[in-house]
Amino acid sequence: MDQPFNDNVDLRDRVWNIINLTQANQLFVHSSQLDVRFKEKDGRKESIVTRPVPEILTVCVLNALVPNSSMLLIGGHGGAKTTLVKLLGRMFTGKPLDEIEEGILRGHPQLTEEKILATLDLPKLMKGEEIVKWRSFVKDFWKIIDEVNRMTPYAQNILLSLLAEQRVKFYDASYPVSQFCLFATMNPQDAGTFDLPVPFLDRFGISLPFSMPTTNDLSLILKSKDTKLFGYDEFMQVPAILSVEEMMRIWRLVDAQKISEEAEDFIHAIIREFSVCDRINKGVSNEKEVGPDLCADCHLNTPKVVCNKVTTILSVRAAKDLQRYTKALAWLMGVPADIHLVMTIAPYVLHHRAKYVGTEISQGPYFGDKMRFTRALLEIVRDRFLLRKDAMDIMKDIKKGSASKDALETLEAYATNDLVVKIDYVPVAKVYLDDRYR
């Protein structure tokens, strides 16, 4: 008897087919692994399972599973960042590689609005008509920006409008960019690059630092077919596996994933631990910033806190992206979206958005490695989150009206060593417990 068709399973299998085919055909060779941890139930028994997946390939695929997503790929010259994204574009959208190539915007300092967005139809203009001809980069679903940090601040602002408003304007015409999947590559800083400001970086939902291939990786790469000579076989080697319409279905399935209450609370904790400070408002303070001078003599200035190591806040957009990419990872793995998946994906969502205290990240064992430092901070957040669970339960009881008489006193005791409880919990608890509001 034929099994009933399951759209969820069928589309997930085809996404895994893209991952497996990319590895089997050696379209992208890199040995770095991502250990995905999640809860698994076997009858009444529940255990934590670790499943290794190819790191770079999987994170790039996750970006395609999230609606209107944007990803920043950071790495050295010649690491095959753009090539990988082009090949994924072929397999995810079903469009020929030549069409994918047309949607690539090459970053350089001479990029203007006319080169990025649109131009005027010259024959029509000669007749006095302003007819806008939109560039392929604007119209294409699969968008690639090569070397985004070679674009001037002026060009970056044009892209910021696209990412922020999902609409671009040229002369009196506007074009809705309602559905897209965007990847941007970024090479190391040199004389021809420009800094990317925090608001611009915050528009990228996820980022991935590329390391160069290992000795074993290079051995496999050098033994593979020379694509400069032979190109890619678009029927056997890089086939069309999905279409844009099927990606829309995947987006809806990913959005329908349920995320556990504990995972949502943990996302709140991450955002707040990175953002709070007992002495300044990190989001608006221009004269002072977190560092040895500001944090001196603060009783919270210890190795086991996050507030004294981060100089910037995390936006609401970061919280939404943590939720969205956690759901995407849960859908891809076919497991519940829990706190372990949040821990797995959070470093990739946060490390490009946060700015860290120089004296903290520059010392060993990090030596400037933002990804490693971010992972270490997330472990601190997780430990503090687990210690805060009693305070969270008390807060929930207060909101329900079932708290004990000493609930506020207990919260204030927690607040002496927990800045999140002090800033977020205690003031709200006082409002709920005020006799005037009962």
BATIDO-213881 format. One record per residue (C-alpha): residue number from 1; residue in three letters; x, y, z negated. Coordinates in nm, 4 decimals, always signed. Example, Ala and Ser with C-alpha at 12.3 -4.5 7.8 and 13.67 -1.06 7.14 Angstrom:
     n   res          x          y          z
     1   ALA    +1.2300    -0.4500    -0.7800
     2   SER    +1.3670    -0.1060    -0.7140
//
This chain:
     n   res          x          y          z
     1   MET    +0.0000    +0.0000    +0.0000
     2   ASP    +0.1368    +0.3448    +0.0951
     3   GLN    +0.2334    +0.5742    -0.1903
     4   PRO    +0.0337    +0.9008    -0.2080
     5   PHE    +0.2210    +1.2029    -0.0733
     6   ASN    +0.3745    +1.4235    -0.3432
     7   ASP    +0.4789    +1.7655    -0.2119
     8   ASN    +0.6874    +1.8308    -0.5237
     9   VAL    +0.8922    +1.5122    -0.4906
    10   ASP    +0.9239    +1.5342    -0.1108
    11   LEU    +1.0597    +1.8890    -0.1120
    12   ARG    +1.2927    +1.8181    -0.4056
    13   ASP    +1.4321    +1.5139    -0.2229
    14   ARG    +1.4976    +1.7264    +0.0844
    15   VAL    +1.6823    +1.9881    -0.1194
    16   TRP    +1.9000    +1.7121    -0.2651
    17   ASN    +1.9481    +1.5908    +0.0911
    18   ILE    +2.1008    +1.9302    +0.1724
    19   ILE    +2.3397    +1.8985    -0.1228
    20   ASN    +2.4348    +1.5394    -0.0414
    21   LEU    +2.4748    +1.6066    +0.3311
    22   THR    +2.6994    +1.9057    +0.2647
    23   GLN    +2.9261    +1.6839    +0.0571
    24   ALA    +2.9100    +1.3754    +0.2800
    25   ASN    +2.9964    +1.5732    +0.5948
    26   GLN    +3.2628    +1.7693    +0.4047
    27   LEU    +3.1056    +2.0970    +0.5104
    28   PHE    +3.2282    +2.2415    +0.1823
    29   VAL    +3.4900    +2.0694    -0.0310
    30   HIS    +3.5392    +2.1718    -0.3931
    31   SER    +3.5814    +1.9483    -0.6959
    32   SER    +3.4471    +2.1828    -0.9673
    33   GLN    +3.1590    +2.0261    -1.1587
    34   LEU    +2.8676    +2.1700    -1.3532
    35   ASP    +2.7499    +1.9596    -1.6469
    36   VAL    +2.3723    +1.9996    -1.6687
    37   ARG    +2.2393    +1.9064    -2.0139
    38   PHE    +1.8727    +1.8350    -2.0759
    39   LYS    +1.6397    +1.6386    -2.3020
    40   GLU    +1.5243    +1.2986    -2.1827
    41   LYS    +1.2558    +1.0827    -2.3423
    42   ASP    +1.2713    +0.7051    -2.3403
    43   GLY    +0.9480    +0.5963    -2.5047
    44   ARG    +0.9507    +0.7573    -2.8470
    45   LYS    +1.3248    +0.8156    -2.8420
    46   GLU    +1.4571    +1.1540    -2.7308
    47   SER    +1.8198    +1.2128    -2.6363
    48   ILE    +2.0380    +1.4786    -2.4751
    49   VAL    +2.1628    +1.3688    -2.1332
    50   THR    +2.4473    +1.5237    -1.9341
    51   ARG    +2.4403    +1.4996    -1.5561
    52   PRO    +2.7334    +1.6360    -1.3516
    53   VAL    +2.6536    +1.8141    -1.0241
    54   PRO    +2.8775    +2.0043    -0.7785
    55   GLU    +2.9019    +2.3488    -0.9366
    56   ILE    +2.9398    +2.5894    -0.6438
    57   LEU    +2.7012    +2.4085    -0.4130
    58   THR    +2.4310    +2.3633    -0.6779
    59   VAL    +2.4349    +2.7252    -0.7968
    60   CYS    +2.4113    +2.8481    -0.4353
    61   VAL    +2.1166    +2.6136    -0.3783
    62   LEU    +1.9453    +2.7449    -0.6930
    63   ASN    +1.9542    +3.0934    -0.5451
    64   ALA    +1.7580    +2.9658    -0.2457
    65   LEU    +1.4946    +2.8140    -0.4771
    66   VAL    +1.4174    +3.1442    -0.6527
    67   PRO    +1.1800    +3.3928    -0.4825
    68   ASN    +1.3433    +3.7034    -0.3322
    69   SER    +1.6731    +3.6156    -0.4913
    70   SER    +2.0173    +3.7700    -0.4583
    71   MET    +2.3497    +3.6115    -0.5440
    72   LEU    +2.7055    +3.7418    -0.5745
    73   LEU    +2.9883    +3.5029    -0.4809
    74   ILE    +3.3202    +3.6207    -0.6256
    75   GLY    +3.6497    +3.4708    -0.5156
    76   GLY    +3.9746    +3.4903    -0.3258
    77   HIS    +4.0213    +3.5410    +0.0459
    78   GLY    +3.9517    +3.2376    +0.2624
    79   GLY    +3.7599    +3.0388    +0.0025
    80   ALA    +3.4822    +2.9529    +0.2527
    81   LYS    +3.2220    +3.1574    +0.0644
    82   THR    +3.0583    +3.3028    +0.3755
    83   THR    +3.0877    +2.9760    +0.5694
    84   LEU    +2.9087    +2.7818    +0.2955
    85   VAL    +2.6217    +3.0304    +0.2829
    86   LYS    +2.5865    +3.0267    +0.6638
    87   LEU    +2.5615    +2.6469    +0.6688
    88   LEU    +2.3077    +2.6473    +0.3861
    89   GLY    +2.1078    +2.9058    +0.5800
    90   ARG    +2.0914    +2.6702    +0.8772
    91   MET    +1.9705    +2.3759    +0.6664
    92   PHE    +1.7254    +2.5729    +0.4508
    93   THR    +1.5611    +2.7808    +0.7248
    94   GLY    +1.6056    +2.5567    +1.0295
    95   LYS    +1.7374    +2.8506    +1.2322
    96   PRO    +2.0404    +2.8057    +1.4616
    97   LEU    +2.3783    +2.9117    +1.3242
    98   ASP    +2.3952    +3.1888    +1.5854
    99   GLU    +2.0776    +3.3431    +1.4409
   100   ILE    +2.2124    +3.3104    +1.0871
   101   GLU    +2.5289    +3.4870    +1.2056
   102   GLU    +2.3198    +3.7784    +1.3360
   103   GLY    +2.1897    +3.8380    +0.9835
   104   ILE    +2.5382    +3.8936    +0.8397
   105   LEU    +2.6354    +4.2457    +0.7353
   106   ARG    +3.0154    +4.2847    +0.7332
   107   GLY    +3.1255    +4.5219    +0.4600
   108   HIS    +3.3659    +4.8057    +0.5478
   109   PRO    +3.3980    +5.1751    +0.4548
   110   GLN    +3.2558    +5.3015    +0.7859
   111   LEU    +2.9120    +5.1449    +0.7392
   112   THR    +2.6354    +5.4008    +0.7864
   113   GLU    +2.2588    +5.3929    +0.7550
   114   GLU    +2.2356    +5.3360    +1.1314
   115   LYS    +2.4683    +5.0357    +1.1158
   116   ILE    +2.2947    +4.8797    +0.8152
   117   LEU    +1.9235    +4.9460    +0.8637
   118   ALA    +1.8153    +5.0667    +1.2040
   119   THR    +1.8739    +5.2864    +1.5045
   120   LEU    +1.6502    +5.4886    +1.7324
   121   ASP    +1.5462    +5.3597    +2.0735
   122   LEU    +1.7566    +5.5879    +2.2962
   123   PRO    +1.5401    +5.5706    +2.6139
   124   LYS    +1.2338    +5.6606    +2.4051
   125   LEU    +1.4285    +5.9310    +2.2229
   126   MET    +1.5154    +6.0908    +2.5581
   127   LYS    +1.1404    +6.1278    +2.6089
   128   GLY    +1.0936    +6.2842    +2.2662
   129   GLU    +0.9671    +5.9687    +2.0901
   130   GLU    +1.1281    +5.8463    +1.7665
   131   ILE    +1.0926    +5.4683    +1.7874
   132   VAL    +1.2882    +5.2812    +1.5205
   133   LYS    +1.4667    +4.9555    +1.6089
   134   TRP    +1.5385    +4.7620    +1.2906
   135   ARG    +1.8663    +4.5712    +1.2546
   136   SER    +1.8732    +4.1910    +1.2310
   137   PHE    +2.0020    +4.2180    +0.8739
   138   VAL    +1.6790    +4.3920    +0.7717
   139   LYS    +1.4430    +4.1587    +0.9581
   140   ASP    +1.6065    +3.8216    +0.8887
   141   PHE    +1.4920    +3.6097    +0.5944
   142   TRP    +1.8404    +3.4711    +0.5183
   143   LYS    +2.0624    +3.7742    +0.4504
   144   ILE    +2.4394    +3.7662    +0.4012
   145   ILE    +2.6634    +4.0573    +0.3019
   146   ASP    +3.0289    +3.9756    +0.3611
   147   GLU    +3.2726    +4.1579    +0.1298
   148   VAL    +3.0160    +4.3819    -0.0365
   149   ASN    +3.2838    +4.5632    -0.2389
   150   ARG    +3.4288    +4.7106    +0.0834
   151   MET    +3.1142    +4.9199    +0.1177
   152   THR    +3.1184    +5.2797    -0.0020
   153   PRO    +2.8906    +5.3971    -0.2869
   154   TYR    +2.6707    +5.5563    -0.0180
   155   ALA    +2.6220    +5.2206    +0.1568
   156   GLN    +2.5704    +5.0479    -0.1788
   157   ASN    +2.2843    +5.2876    -0.2541
   158   ILE    +2.1147    +5.1875    +0.0713
   159   LEU    +2.1304    +4.8224    -0.0358
   160   LEU    +2.0131    +4.9146    -0.3855
   161   SER    +1.6940    +5.0519    -0.2297
   162   LEU    +1.6391    +4.7242    -0.0446
   163   LEU    +1.6940    +4.5129    -0.3566
   164   ALA    +1.4966    +4.7406    -0.5887
   165   GLU    +1.1948    +4.8315    -0.3772
   166   GLN    +1.1926    +4.5469    -0.1218
   167   ARG    +1.1344    +4.8144    +0.1401
   168   VAL    +1.3733    +5.0186    +0.3524
   169   LYS    +1.3172    +5.3569    +0.5161
   170   PHE    +1.4689    +5.5144    +0.8250
   171   TYR    +1.3511    +5.8530    +0.9501
   172   ASP    +0.9698    +5.8407    +0.9058
   173   ALA    +0.9467    +5.4622    +0.9429
   174   SER    +0.9538    +5.2042    +0.6665
   175   TYR    +0.9962    +4.8282    +0.6815
   176   PRO    +0.8724    +4.5911    +0.4077
   177   VAL    +1.1320    +4.3315    +0.3080
   178   SER    +0.8825    +4.1195    +0.1180
   179   GLN    +1.0517    +3.7798    +0.1456
   180   PHE    +1.4243    +3.7199    +0.1579
   181   CYS    +1.7148    +3.5187    +0.0233
   182   LEU    +2.0324    +3.7239    -0.0085
   183   PHE    +2.3946    +3.6256    -0.0670
   184   ALA    +2.6831    +3.8713    -0.1028
   185   THR    +3.0509    +3.7809    -0.1146
   186   MET    +3.3099    +3.9793    -0.3053
   187   ASN    +3.6878    +3.9497    -0.2754
   188   PRO    +3.9461    +4.0695    -0.5311
   189   GLN    +4.0032    +4.4421    -0.5675
   190   ASP    +4.2598    +4.6020    -0.3370
   191   ALA    +4.3279    +4.9402    -0.1758
   192   GLY    +4.0255    +4.9055    +0.0543
   193   THR    +3.7598    +4.8103    -0.2004
   194   PHE    +3.5191    +5.0094    -0.4168
   195   ASP    +3.3878    +4.9456    -0.7666
   196   LEU    +3.0352    +4.8078    -0.7949
   197   PRO    +2.8382    +5.0010    -1.0611
   198   VAL    +2.6453    +4.8175    -1.3322
   199   PRO    +2.2969    +4.9132    -1.1953
   200   PHE    +2.3939    +4.7669    -0.8564
   201   LEU    +2.5368    +4.4488    -1.0120
   202   ASP    +2.2201    +4.4118    -1.2192
   203   ARG    +2.0231    +4.3669    -0.8952
   204   PHE    +2.2027    +4.0379    -0.8321
   205   GLY    +2.0156    +3.7635    -1.0125
   206   ILE    +2.3075    +3.5239    -1.0347
   207   SER    +2.6793    +3.5208    -0.9610
   208   LEU    +2.9489    +3.2609    -0.9190
   209   PRO    +3.3277    +3.2950    -0.9475
   210   PHE    +3.5028    +3.0808    -0.6853
   211   SER    +3.8259    +2.9076    -0.7769
   212   MET    +4.0551    +2.7974    -0.4970
   213   PRO    +4.0556    +2.4286    -0.3904
   214   THR    +4.2695    +2.1796    -0.5810
   215   THR    +4.5421    +1.9624    -0.4259
   216   ASN    +4.2941    +1.6805    -0.3706
   217   ASP    +4.0419    +1.9236    -0.2199
   218   LEU    +4.3045    +2.0573    +0.0203
   219   SER    +4.3940    +1.7036    +0.1250
   220   LEU    +4.0318    +1.6369    +0.2245
   221   ILE    +3.9977    +1.9752    +0.3948
   222   LEU    +4.3097    +1.9251    +0.6074
   223   LYS    +4.1935    +1.5794    +0.7180
   224   SER    +3.8519    +1.7034    +0.8305
   225   LYS    +3.7573    +1.8022    +1.1855
   226   ASP    +3.8868    +2.1385    +1.3058
   227   THR    +3.5726    +2.3529    +1.3216
   228   LYS    +3.7650    +2.6333    +1.4943
   229   LEU    +3.8015    +2.3982    +1.7911
   230   PHE    +3.4885    +2.1849    +1.7776
   231   GLY    +3.2411    +2.4017    +1.5854
   232   TYR    +2.9491    +2.2356    +1.4044
   233   ASP    +2.7083    +1.9752    +1.5376
   234   GLU    +2.3707    +2.1302    +1.4542
   235   PHE    +2.1838    +1.8032    +1.5040
   236   MET    +2.3956    +1.5568    +1.3054
   237   GLN    +2.6408    +1.7575    +1.0954
   238   VAL    +2.4306    +2.0616    +0.9994
   239   PRO    +2.0692    +1.9642    +1.0748
   240   ALA    +1.7559    +2.1664    +1.0053
   241   ILE    +1.6131    +2.0107    +0.6877
   242   LEU    +1.3692    +2.2763    +0.5665
   243   SER    +1.1916    +2.5783    +0.7124
   244   VAL    +1.1079    +2.9225    +0.5752
   245   GLU    +0.7452    +2.8122    +0.5292
   246   GLU    +0.8581    +2.5113    +0.3252
   247   MET    +1.0810    +2.7368    +0.1170
   248   MET    +0.7708    +2.9400    +0.0322
   249   ARG    +0.6105    +2.6212    -0.0980
   250   ILE    +0.9199    +2.5485    -0.3063
   251   TRP    +0.9055    +2.9002    -0.4511
   252   ARG    +0.5486    +2.8414    -0.5678
   253   LEU    +0.6411    +2.5031    -0.7175
   254   VAL    +0.9365    +2.6564    -0.9024
   255   ASP    +0.7211    +2.9403    -1.0343
   256   ALA    +0.4687    +2.6857    -1.1658
   257   GLN    +0.7320    +2.5202    -1.3877
   258   LYS    +0.6527    +2.5492    -1.7580
   259   ILE    +0.9280    +2.6735    -1.9851
   260   SER    +0.9282    +2.5644    -2.3493
   261   GLU    +0.8533    +2.8134    -2.6269
   262   GLU    +1.1953    +2.7447    -2.7795
   263   ALA    +1.3637    +2.8223    -2.4462
   264   GLU    +1.1728    +3.1512    -2.4158
   265   ASP    +1.2685    +3.2472    -2.7711
   266   PHE    +1.6308    +3.1654    -2.6884
   267   ILE    +1.6181    +3.3926    -2.3828
   268   HIS    +1.4910    +3.6738    -2.6093
   269   ALA    +1.7792    +3.6030    -2.8478
   270   ILE    +2.0406    +3.6184    -2.5700
   271   ILE    +1.9189    +3.9547    -2.4420
   272   ARG    +1.8982    +4.1084    -2.7874
   273   GLU    +2.2287    +3.9704    -2.9219
   274   PHE    +2.4104    +4.1229    -2.6244
   275   SER    +2.2257    +4.4557    -2.6526
   276   VAL    +2.1913    +4.5496    -3.0214
   277   CYS    +2.4278    +4.7627    -3.2269
   278   ASP    +2.3837    +4.8908    -3.5826
   279   ARG    +2.5462    +5.2275    -3.5090
   280   ILE    +2.4550    +5.3365    -3.1553
   281   ASN    +2.1994    +5.2682    -2.8850
   282   LYS    +2.4161    +5.0969    -2.6215
   283   GLY    +2.1681    +5.1805    -2.3483
   284   VAL    +2.1825    +5.5604    -2.3860
   285   SER    +2.5065    +5.6443    -2.5692
   286   ASN    +2.7613    +5.8174    -2.3446
   287   GLU    +2.9990    +5.9562    -2.6049
   288   LYS    +3.0614    +5.6396    -2.8040
   289   GLU    +3.0877    +5.2766    -2.7042
   290   VAL    +3.1400    +4.9514    -2.8884
   291   GLY    +3.5041    +4.8890    -2.9704
   292   PRO    +3.7572    +4.8807    -3.2536
   293   ASP    +3.6983    +5.2474    -3.3464
   294   LEU    +3.3182    +5.2348    -3.3593
   295   CYS    +3.3032    +4.8937    -3.5269
   296   ALA    +3.5618    +4.9713    -3.7945
   297   ASP    +3.4267    +4.9161    -4.1488
   298   CYS    +3.0965    +4.7715    -4.0172
   299   HIS    +3.0070    +4.4690    -4.2304
   300   LEU    +2.8878    +4.2901    -3.9133
   301   ASN    +3.2273    +4.3275    -3.7449
   302   THR    +3.3225    +3.9588    -3.7613
   303   PRO    +3.4339    +3.6962    -3.5062
   304   LYS    +3.0973    +3.5176    -3.5338
   305   VAL    +2.8823    +3.7965    -3.3877
   306   VAL    +2.8285    +3.9200    -3.0320
   307   CYS    +2.7399    +4.2868    -3.0880
   308   ASN    +3.1041    +4.3941    -3.1417
   309   LYS    +3.2247    +4.2363    -2.8168
   310   VAL    +2.9788    +4.3777    -2.5585
   311   THR    +2.9683    +4.7442    -2.4540
   312   THR    +2.6546    +4.7356    -2.2348
   313   ILE    +2.2954    +4.6224    -2.2704
   314   LEU    +2.1221    +4.3465    -2.0776
   315   SER    +1.8156    +4.4630    -1.8864
   316   VAL    +1.4649    +4.3195    -1.8748
   317   ARG    +1.5615    +4.2100    -1.5240
   318   ALA    +1.8298    +3.9866    -1.6763
   319   ALA    +1.5681    +3.8239    -1.9010
   320   LYS    +1.3414    +3.7591    -1.6032
   321   ASP    +1.6299    +3.6118    -1.4057
   322   LEU    +1.7227    +3.3816    -1.6935
   323   GLN    +1.3677    +3.2508    -1.6859
   324   ARG    +1.3509    +3.2233    -1.3052
   325   TYR    +1.6800    +3.0385    -1.2594
   326   THR    +1.6071    +2.8100    -1.5555
   327   LYS    +1.2804    +2.7133    -1.3865
   328   ALA    +1.4649    +2.6537    -1.0581
   329   LEU    +1.7192    +2.4275    -1.2284
   330   ALA    +1.4398    +2.2399    -1.4079
   331   TRP    +1.2566    +2.1848    -1.0782
   332   LEU    +1.5719    +2.0703    -0.8995
   333   MET    +1.6648    +1.8248    -1.1753
   334   GLY    +1.3040    +1.7133    -1.2278
   335   VAL    +1.3233    +1.7761    -1.6034
   336   PRO    +1.1501    +2.0098    -1.8539
   337   ALA    +1.2804    +2.3668    -1.8797
   338   ASP    +1.4330    +2.3655    -2.2275
   339   ILE    +1.7015    +2.5476    -2.4260
   340   HIS    +1.9762    +2.3225    -2.2852
   341   LEU    +1.8983    +2.4311    -1.9289
   342   VAL    +1.9017    +2.7956    -2.0392
   343   MET    +2.2506    +2.7401    -2.1843
   344   THR    +2.3595    +2.5765    -1.8585
   345   ILE    +2.2480    +2.8562    -1.6274
   346   ALA    +2.2944    +3.1622    -1.8539
   347   PRO    +2.6688    +3.2208    -1.7875
   348   TYR    +2.5999    +3.2561    -1.4148
   349   VAL    +2.3128    +3.4998    -1.4730
   350   LEU    +2.4984    +3.7187    -1.7234
   351   HIS    +2.8726    +3.7324    -1.6633
   352   HIS    +2.8610    +3.9882    -1.3784
   353   ARG    +2.6143    +4.2162    -1.5633
   354   ALA    +2.7903    +4.2533    -1.8987
   355   LYS    +3.0912    +4.4699    -1.9794
   356   TYR    +3.3106    +4.3479    -2.2616
   357   VAL    +3.5425    +4.5142    -2.5113
   358   GLY    +3.8874    +4.5047    -2.3521
   359   THR    +4.0731    +4.3972    -2.6641
   360   GLU    +3.8371    +4.1004    -2.7070
   361   ILE    +3.8394    +3.9562    -2.3544
   362   SER    +4.2066    +4.0255    -2.2758
   363   GLN    +4.3461    +3.8133    -2.5571
   364   GLY    +4.3864    +3.4348    -2.5618
   365   PRO    +4.2363    +3.1961    -2.4835
   366   TYR    +4.0377    +3.4064    -2.2319
   367   PHE    +4.2998    +3.6366    -2.0753
   368   GLY    +4.0373    +3.8307    -1.8806
   369   ASP    +3.8281    +3.5306    -1.7703
   370   LYS    +3.4744    +3.6752    -1.7898
   371   MET    +3.2998    +3.3437    -1.7266
   372   ARG    +3.4864    +3.1661    -2.0050
   373   PHE    +3.4303    +3.4580    -2.2418
   374   THR    +3.0582    +3.4676    -2.1578
   375   ARG    +3.0268    +3.0961    -2.2347
   376   ALA    +3.1959    +3.1509    -2.5711
   377   LEU    +2.9547    +3.4343    -2.6568
   378   LEU    +2.6564    +3.2199    -2.5590
   379   GLU    +2.7715    +2.9515    -2.8003
   380   ILE    +2.7716    +3.2148    -3.0753
   381   VAL    +2.4216    +3.3251    -2.9701
   382   ARG    +2.2972    +2.9651    -2.9786
   383   ASP    +2.4419    +2.9044    -3.3269
   384   ARG    +2.2897    +3.2252    -3.4608
   385   PHE    +1.9580    +3.1446    -3.2914
   386   LEU    +1.9403    +2.8091    -3.4698
   387   LEU    +2.0231    +2.9765    -3.8029
   388   ARG    +1.7482    +3.2333    -3.7366
   389   LYS    +1.4711    +2.9768    -3.6897
   390   ASP    +1.3389    +3.0128    -4.0453
   391   ALA    +1.3140    +3.3900    -3.9982
   392   MET    +1.1351    +3.3360    -3.6670
   393   ASP    +0.8848    +3.1035    -3.8347
   394   ILE    +0.8237    +3.3601    -4.1088
   395   MET    +0.7643    +3.6273    -3.8445
   396   LYS    +0.5115    +3.4050    -3.6669
   397   ASP    +0.3300    +3.3446    -3.9965
   398   ILE    +0.3183    +3.7194    -4.0608
   399   LYS    +0.1592    +3.7792    -3.7202
   400   LYS    -0.0966    +3.5046    -3.7897
   401   GLY    -0.1763    +3.6498    -4.1312
   402   SER    -0.0671    +3.3347    -4.3143
   403   ALA    +0.2672    +3.4506    -4.4548
   404   SER    +0.3690    +3.4046    -4.8168
   405   LYS    +0.3887    +3.7011    -5.0563
   406   ASP    +0.7679    +3.7115    -5.0444
   407   ALA    +0.7856    +3.6935    -4.6611
   408   LEU    +0.9107    +4.0510    -4.6168
   409   GLU    +1.1657    +4.0129    -4.8940
   410   THR    +1.2968    +3.6954    -4.7299
   411   LEU    +1.3242    +3.8676    -4.3908
   412   GLU    +1.5128    +4.1593    -4.5459
   413   ALA    +1.7565    +3.9108    -4.6972
   414   TYR    +1.8172    +3.7634    -4.3506
   415   ALA    +1.8579    +4.1154    -4.2121
   416   THR    +2.1697    +4.1823    -4.4177
   417   ASN    +2.3666    +3.9490    -4.1888
   418   ASP    +2.1472    +3.9320    -3.8779
   419   LEU    +2.1130    +4.2459    -3.6691
   420   VAL    +1.8307    +4.1062    -3.4556
   421   VAL    +1.6222    +4.0400    -3.7682
   422   LYS    +1.7071    +4.3868    -3.9023
   423   ILE    +1.6173    +4.5769    -3.5842
   424   ASP    +1.3434    +4.3618    -3.4288
   425   TYR    +1.1747    +4.1667    -3.7086
   426   VAL    +1.1696    +4.3735    -4.0279
   427   PRO    +1.0091    +4.6932    -3.8843
   428   VAL    +0.7361    +4.4901    -3.7117
   429   ALA    +0.6764    +4.2828    -4.0250
   430   LYS    +0.6281    +4.6006    -4.2294
   431   VAL    +0.3594    +4.7183    -3.9872
   432   TYR    +0.1747    +4.3860    -4.0016
   433   LEU    +0.1944    +4.3747    -4.3825
   434   ASP    +0.0933    +4.7377    -4.4367
   435   ASP    -0.2391    +4.7463    -4.6246
   436   ARG    -0.3646    +5.0225    -4.3940
   437   TYR    -0.3637    +4.7811    -4.0989
   438   ARG    -0.5290    +4.4868    -4.2723
//
